[in-house]
Amino acid sequence: MEKHDRQSDGKGGNATCPVCGASFECKLSAECWCSSVNVPSEVREYLADRYDTCLCRDCLEKLVKKAGAGELS
């Protein structure tokens, strides 16, 4: 699978989810919404293998749920 390049300016800001195409704000810091999501190591590895950018909240939460159900492939 092709890795997607980061779509923000490297300092945070508007980003586009590489999965669904939704626009969202990425702060690239501990202050970002994603820092409050418990992302298992399995999901972090899955994301690192496929993307160089963040996912939107909905797509990230769906991946976490799939991993919890043993459905992440």
N, C-alpha and C positions, 0 to 999 in steps of 0.2 A: 504494500500500500504506500502511496506517495505521502511524504511528510509535507505539511503545509507551513509556510513561513509566517513568522509573527506579523500581525497586521496592525499593530499599534506602533508608535514611534520609539518604543523602548523605554519610555518614561511613564507609561500608562496612558489612559485615555480611551477613546472609542475603539472598539475592536469588533470583528465580525466572526461569529462562530463558524469554524470550518465544517461542522457537522450539519447544521440546519440553516446557516446563513443569517441568523438573527444578529442585530447590532446590540452591543452591551458595553458597559463601562468596565475597563480593566485598570486597576490601580497599581499592579505589579509590586505590591507591598503587603505587609501584614494587616493593613487597613482595608484591603479589598474584601468584598463579600465572600470570596472563595475561601478565605482563611477560617471562616466559621463552619465550613463543610468538612466533615470527617471523611477524608478520601483514603481508602485502604491502599497499601503498597501495591497490590495487584492492579488497581486502577491507575495509580501513578505510573507504573511501568507500561501499561497499555497505552496511556496517553503519550508518554515520552517516545515510544516506538513509532507513533503515528503522526504526531503534531508538534510544531514548534510554537504554537500559540495556545491561548486559553480557549476553553469552551464556555458557552453561556450557562447560566445557572440550571436551566431545564435539562440540557444535555448532560451536564456533569452529574446532576442528581439521578438521571436515568441510568447512567453508567454505574454509579454507586449501587443503585438498587439491583441492577443486573448482576453485579459482582456478588452481592449478598445472597442472591438466589442461585448462584453458581452458573449463571448464564452468560458470563463475559467470555467472548471468543475472539 
